[in-house]
Amino acid sequence: MTKQRPQQILVIKLSALGDFILSIASFQAIRAHHREAEITLLTTRPYRAMAEASGCFNSVWIDKRPAWWQLGGWLALKRRMAGGGFARVYDLQRSDRSGGYFRLLPSPKPEWVGTVAGASHRYVMPGGPARHICEREADQLALAGVPRPGLPDLSFLTADLTPLDLPPDYTLLVPGGSAHRPGKRWPAERYAALARHLLDQGSIPLLLGAAAEQTEIAAIAEAAPGARDLCGRTSLEALTALGRGARLAVGNDTGPMHMIAAAGAPSLVLYSMESDPAKIAPRGPVVKTLRRESLSDLTLEEVLTALPGET
């Protein structure tokens, strides 16, 4: 007797880091709901290793995101998706691009759980107050019978932190962010003042960031002797491992804070009017946010008062 092929499921999530981390709980809920299925993730290259380590997917495909004029790229993507034999697609990207992938597929189309017109399980966001991306995803998945996701579980991400020679008590500071959106950054001199306060409290500040933030982080380290500059020394896996052991974390609205908060660090995330925590705040056991019209208006005293565990 010929063994029946398992149900084929496709999940689409292309970017960005913070959004990808927020969707991990949805990945895990989909995997739990389709225990016997073969599930494929369509994503972009930066998230391949994380997706493969998650245990949620049988395979991970890389979307090269062809431009509108790259006909060959679109045809190759069409052939691959059509050849996957997918019974259902969960479009967690919910973008014009991923909606275009629905229109790309020949008829009969698979069940499609997303926002594009014509989807078998079409999610239409209700009007009213802003809703968090996780709430929107939960409602979207519920249309297809997937139970409500919980918090993201990042236990699959591990790293050897021995080379960092960590102190027993440390706090994570994430002063960087998108280079093209400087309005999302709390001033470096206030991070330096916060670092000095933490040192006085017996907690060593660890300054995290990418190479593009080296100058800013070095200035903070110079202004707060005793703080440790770990700029460029932490992988995504290491960020998660650091988050598990931190006393707390303070940072701007940037992808690493999503990983750190989800890993368990009590977190305070700082927002300007350039982004809305009601829609995209990190999810974790203890997450607080502060928002001001401009982060240059946010004082050290306000941040100290808002620190998790402070009154």
C-alpha positions in Angstrom: 0.0 0.0 0.0 1.4 3.4 -1.0 2.1 5.7 1.9 0.1 8.9 1.7 2.2 12.0 1.4 1.8 14.3 4.5 -0.2 17.5 4.1 2.0 20.3 2.7 1.9 23.7 4.4 3.7 26.9 3.4 4.4 29.8 5.8 5.5 33.1 4.5 7.5 35.5 6.6 10.2 37.6 4.9 11.4 40.3 7.3 12.3 42.2 9.4 14.2 40.9 12.6 11.7 42.3 15.2 8.7 41.1 13.2 10.3 37.7 12.6 10.8 37.3 16.4 7.3 38.3 17.1 6.1 35.7 14.6 8.0 32.8 16.2 5.0 32.2 18.6 2.8 31.9 15.5 5.3 29.5 13.9 5.1 27.4 17.0 1.3 27.4 17.1 1.1 26.4 13.4 3.6 23.5 14.1 1.6 22.3 17.1 -1.7 22.5 15.1 -0.2 20.6 12.1 1.8 18.0 13.9 1.9 15.5 11.0 2.3 18.0 8.1 5.4 18.9 6.2 5.8 22.7 6.8 7.9 24.9 4.6 8.9 28.5 5.4 9.5 31.0 2.7 11.8 33.7 4.2 14.9 35.8 3.4 18.5 34.7 4.0 19.2 36.5 7.3 16.6 34.3 9.0 17.4 30.9 7.6 19.6 29.6 10.4 17.1 30.7 13.1 14.2 29.1 11.2 16.0 25.8 10.8 17.0 25.7 14.4 13.4 26.4 15.6 12.1 22.9 14.8 9.0 24.4 13.3 9.8 23.6 9.7 10.7 20.6 7.6 12.4 22.9 5.0 13.3 26.6 4.6 13.2 28.3 1.2 14.9 31.6 0.5 13.0 34.2 -1.3 15.3 36.3 -3.5 12.6 39.0 -3.7 12.8 39.6 -7.4 12.1 43.1 -8.6 9.0 43.7 -10.7 11.0 43.7 -13.9 13.0 40.4 -13.2 10.6 38.1 -15.1 12.9 35.1 -14.7 12.9 35.4 -10.9 9.1 35.6 -10.8 8.7 32.6 -13.1 11.2 30.5 -11.0 9.3 31.5 -7.8 6.0 30.6 -9.5 7.3 27.2 -10.5 8.6 26.4 -7.1 5.5 27.4 -5.2 3.2 25.7 -7.7 5.3 22.5 -7.5 5.2 22.4 -3.7 1.7 20.9 -3.6 0.7 23.1 -0.8 -2.8 22.5 0.7 -2.6 25.7 2.8 -0.5 28.9 2.9 -0.2 31.0 6.1 0.8 34.5 4.8 2.3 36.1 8.0 4.0 38.8 5.9 0.6 40.3 4.9 2.3 42.6 2.4 1.6 43.6 -1.2 4.5 41.3 -2.2 3.2 38.3 -0.4 -0.3 39.0 -1.7 1.2 39.0 -5.2 2.4 35.5 -4.6 -1.2 34.4 -4.1 -2.1 35.9 -7.5 1.0 34.2 -9.0 -0.3 30.7 -8.2 -2.4 28.9 -10.8 -6.0 27.8 -10.1 -7.1 25.9 -8.2 -5.3 27.8 -5.5 -4.5 26.4 -2.1 -6.2 27.6 1.0 -4.7 30.9 1.8 -4.7 32.4 5.3 -4.0 36.1 4.8 -5.2 39.5 3.9 -5.2 39.4 0.1 -8.5 39.6 -1.7 -9.7 36.1 -2.8 -8.1 34.3 0.1 -10.1 31.4 1.5 -9.4 32.6 5.0 -9.2 36.3 4.6 -8.3 38.4 7.6 -9.6 42.0 7.5 -8.2 44.1 10.4 -11.0 45.8 12.3 -11.1 49.5 12.7 -10.5 51.3 16.0 -7.4 51.5 18.2 -4.1 50.3 17.0 -3.6 46.5 17.5 -0.4 44.7 18.2 1.0 42.6 15.4 0.8 39.5 17.6 -2.9 40.1 18.2 -3.5 40.5 14.5 -1.7 37.3 13.8 -3.6 35.4 16.5 -6.9 36.6 14.9 -5.6 35.6 11.5 -4.6 32.1 12.6 -7.9 31.7 14.4 -9.7 31.9 11.1 -8.0 28.6 10.1 -8.6 26.9 13.5 -5.1 27.5 14.9 -5.2 28.0 18.7 -4.0 31.4 20.0 -0.2 31.6 20.2 1.5 32.3 23.5 4.8 34.1 24.1 7.6 33.1 21.7 9.8 30.3 23.0 13.5 31.0 22.1 14.9 28.0 24.0 16.2 26.6 20.7 18.7 29.5 20.4 21.8 28.8 22.4 25.4 30.1 22.4 28.6 29.7 24.4 29.1 32.9 26.3 32.4 31.8 27.9 34.6 34.0 25.6 32.7 37.1 26.9 33.8 36.5 30.5 30.5 37.8 31.9 30.2 39.3 35.3 27.7 37.7 37.7 25.4 40.8 37.6 24.9 42.6 34.3 22.5 44.8 32.5 22.1 45.0 28.7 22.0 48.4 27.0 21.1 48.6 23.3 21.6 52.2 22.2 21.6 51.7 18.5 18.9 51.3 15.8 18.3 52.0 12.1 20.9 54.3 10.7 18.4 56.0 8.5 16.0 56.7 11.5 18.1 58.6 14.1 14.9 59.8 15.7 14.4 56.3 17.2 17.6 56.6 19.3 17.8 57.9 22.9 20.8 60.3 23.1 24.1 58.5 23.8 25.0 60.8 26.7 21.9 59.6 28.5 22.8 56.0 27.9 26.2 56.9 29.5 24.4 58.4 32.5 22.3 55.3 32.8 25.4 53.1 32.6 27.0 55.1 35.5 23.9 54.7 37.6 23.9 50.9 37.0 27.5 50.7 37.9 26.7 52.5 41.2 24.0 49.8 41.7 26.5 47.0 41.3 25.4 45.9 37.8 27.8 45.9 34.9 26.4 47.5 31.7 27.0 45.5 28.6 26.8 47.7 25.5 25.4 45.8 22.5 25.3 46.9 18.9 26.5 46.3 15.3 29.6 47.7 13.6 27.6 50.7 12.4 27.1 51.8 16.0 30.7 51.4 17.1 31.5 55.1 17.5 28.4 55.8 19.6 29.0 52.7 21.8 32.7 53.6 22.3 31.7 57.1 23.4 29.3 55.6 26.0 31.9 53.2 27.2 34.4 56.1 27.6 31.9 58.2 29.5 31.0 55.3 31.8 34.3 53.5 32.9 33.4 50.0 33.9 30.8 49.5 31.2 31.8 46.8 28.7 31.8 47.4 24.9 30.5 44.2 23.2 29.8 46.0 19.9 30.0 43.5 17.0 30.8 40.6 19.3 27.3 39.1 19.8 25.5 36.8 17.3 21.7 36.6 17.3 22.1 33.4 19.4 24.3 35.2 21.8 21.8 38.0 22.3 19.2 35.5 23.3 21.6 33.7 25.7 22.6 37.1 27.3 18.9 38.0 27.7 18.4 34.8 29.8 20.9 36.0 32.4 20.5 39.7 32.5 19.2 41.7 35.5 17.4 43.9 33.0 17.7 45.4 29.5 17.1 48.9 28.2 17.2 49.8 24.6 15.6 51.6 21.6 13.0 50.2 19.3 15.3 47.8 17.4 15.4 44.1 16.5 17.8 42.9 19.2 15.5 44.1 21.9 12.8 41.7 20.6 15.2 38.8 21.1 16.4 39.9 24.5 12.9 40.5 25.8 11.6 37.2 24.4 14.5 35.4 26.0 13.3 36.6 29.4 15.2 39.7 30.4 13.0 42.3 32.2 13.0 45.0 29.4 12.4 48.7 29.0 12.1 49.8 25.4 12.2 53.5 24.4 10.0 54.9 21.6 9.6 58.2 19.8 6.7 59.0 17.7 8.4 57.3 14.7 7.1 54.0 15.9 4.2 52.8 18.0 4.6 50.3 20.8 0.9 49.5 20.7 1.6 47.8 17.3 5.2 46.5 17.6 6.4 46.3 21.2 8.5 43.3 22.0 6.8 40.4 23.7 8.3 38.6 26.7 7.6 37.8 30.4 8.3 41.5 31.5 8.3 44.3 29.0 7.7 47.9 29.7 7.7 50.8 27.2 8.3 54.6 27.4 7.3 56.9 24.5 7.9 60.6 23.9 7.3 62.9 20.9 11.1 63.0 20.6 13.5 60.8 22.6 15.6 63.9 23.2 12.9 64.9 25.6 13.1 61.7 27.6 15.1 62.3 30.8 17.3 59.9 32.7 15.0 60.2 35.8 12.0 59.1 33.8 13.9 56.0 32.6 15.1 55.2 36.1 11.6 55.4 37.4 10.3 53.1 34.7 12.9 50.4 35.0 11.4 47.0 35.5 11.2 46.3 39.2 11.5 50.0 40.2 8.6 51.9 41.8 
